Amino acid sequence: MLGSECIPKILFAKGSARLLESMAKTGADVLSVDAATDLAQARARAGSRVALQGNVDSNILLGPVDEVRRAAREAVEKTNGLGHILNLGHGILPGTPVASAKAFVEAGQAVPIKARAEARAEIGKASD
């Protein structure tokens, strides 16, 4: 059932950066933001009640793998990975090399996230 509380609601509207505050009030659980929206600014404007999804430009995956990795890393760092789903701003393009898509995912997973680092530190203290 679509209205179920168990099913997350993701709202995407291309070119909607100017509407982020209003979108955050819709009841959506996640705001999917396009590549034209700065994630750090989106987080500040949308608040912490909603998660953000996005927003790397799909064209990045057509370029050098080092640029793909950099873009994924920067996207995660802008939100510190908290309340953020790393994704493309508007879908994967036909002809995107599989190696680039794989590098994107792996780079995103490799970014140190403050919450993970703090959890690891706490686990380390407990085992001392």
Phi and psi in degrees as a GROMACS rama.xvg file:
@    title "Ramachandran Plot"
@    xaxis  label "Phi"
@    yaxis  label "Psi"
@TYPE xy
-63.1781  -34.6785  LEU-2
-79.8778  0.301823  GLY-3
-63.8769  142.398  SER-4
-68.1714  -19.35  GLU-5
-79.1064  -15.366  CYS-6
-103.047  116.689  ILE-7
-64.9077  142.932  PRO-8
-106.313  121.533  LYS-9
-110.947  127.414  ILE-10
-109.594  125.157  LEU-11
-128.952  129.742  PHE-12
-141.257  111.201  ALA-13
-61.2597  137.648  LYS-14
70.7397  28.2951  GLY-15
-103.493  17.4203  SER-16
-52.5773  -38.4505  ALA-17
-69.2467  -12.0691  ARG-18
-107.297  9.97525  LEU-19
-55.5973  -43.9712  LEU-20
-61.2646  -42.5575  GLU-21
-67.5025  -40.8321  SER-22
-62.169  -36.1172  MET-23
-65.7372  -19.713  ALA-24
-94.5463  3.02281  LYS-25
-77.9736  -15.2922  THR-26
98.455  -1.20854  GLY-27
-66.4445  148.196  ALA-28
-86.1159  -28.8758  ASP-29
-136.262  135.525  VAL-30
-105.89  119.774  LEU-31
-92.2695  117.115  SER-32
-106.287  143.898  VAL-33
-78.6225  172.008  ASP-34
-65.9508  -17.7573  ALA-35
-80.5428  -6.07584  ALA-36
-100.573  127.845  THR-37
-72.6349  125.051  ASP-38
-64.9038  -38.6325  LEU-39
-63.3913  -43.0524  ALA-40
-67.5138  -38.8024  GLN-41
-61.2531  -42.6781  ALA-42
-62.2894  -44.9074  ARG-43
-62.6843  -39.9177  ALA-44
-79.9061  -35.4215  ARG-45
-83.877  -19.582  ALA-46
82.0502  -173.616  GLY-47
-99.5832  -2.00871  SER-48
-70.611  -28.7014  ARG-49
-113.786  148.805  VAL-50
-83.0235  158.47  ALA-51
-112.05  144.616  LEU-52
-126.671  133.645  GLN-53
133.173  -159.449  GLY-54
-147.142  40.8878  ASN-55
-71.2604  136.448  VAL-56
-59.9549  126.317  ASP-57
-57.2253  -30.3579  SER-58
-65.5216  -23.4917  ASN-59
-56.3157  -37.265  ILE-60
-69.5418  -9.69115  LEU-61
-89.7307  -6.96466  LEU-62
-100.214  -164.609  GLY-63
-61.1831  143.406  PRO-64
-59.3059  -33.7511  VAL-65
-61.6041  -37.7646  ASP-66
-69.8459  -36.3267  GLU-67
-60.1497  -48.2088  VAL-68
-62.7091  -43.1217  ARG-69
-60.4008  -45.557  ARG-70
-63.2849  -41.8316  ALA-71
-63.8058  -45.6857  ALA-72
-60.0244  -46.3715  ARG-73
-63.5562  -39.0004  GLU-74
-62.3575  -45.0708  ALA-75
-66.0696  -41.693  VAL-76
-64.0765  -32.655  GLU-77
-64.9422  -25.7159  LYS-78
-111.53  1.62985  THR-79
58.3653  18.0813  ASN-80
73.9949  -3.99769  GLY-81
-90.4507  124.367  LEU-82
65.9349  35.1669  GLY-83
-137.233  133.874  HIS-84
-110.736  111.529  ILE-85
-66.3776  128.993  LEU-86
-161.213  173.646  ASN-87
-82.9386  156.459  LEU-88
-68.6454  -26.4521  GLY-89
-162.561  57.4232  HIS-90
80.2866  160.605  GLY-91
-86.455  137.474  ILE-92
-84.4215  148.159  LEU-93
-58.2099  142.554  PRO-94
85.4578  1.23008  GLY-95
-66.7365  126.133  THR-96
-62.9453  136.137  PRO-97
-58.0652  -37.5513  VAL-98
-60.9557  -35.371  ALA-99
-70.3731  -42.2656  SER-100
-62.8211  -41.5961  ALA-101
-64.545  -42.9631  LYS-102
-62.67  -36.8503  ALA-103
-60.7662  -50.6033  PHE-104
-64.3411  -47.6869  VAL-105
-62.7559  -39.7119  GLU-106
-65.002  -41.1547  ALA-107
-63.3056  -40.0173  GLY-108
-69.98  -25.5279  GLN-109
-84.7701  -11.4156  ALA-110
-68.846  126.525  VAL-111
-66.4667  129.783  PRO-112
-109.786  133.208  ILE-113
-49.3564  -46.0208  LYS-114
-61.7251  -39.5506  ALA-115
-65.6086  -43.7501  ARG-116
-62.5777  -42.7006  ALA-117
-64.7916  -40.2854  GLU-118
-64.342  -42.2971  ALA-119
-62.7581  -39.7258  ARG-120
-63.3823  -41.6297  ALA-121
-64.7302  -41.0591  GLU-122
-63.9929  -40.3742  ILE-123
-62.6786  -40.3286  GLY-124
-64.6051  -40.2156  LYS-125
-66.9694  -29.6325  ALA-126
-88.5276  -7.35759  SER-127
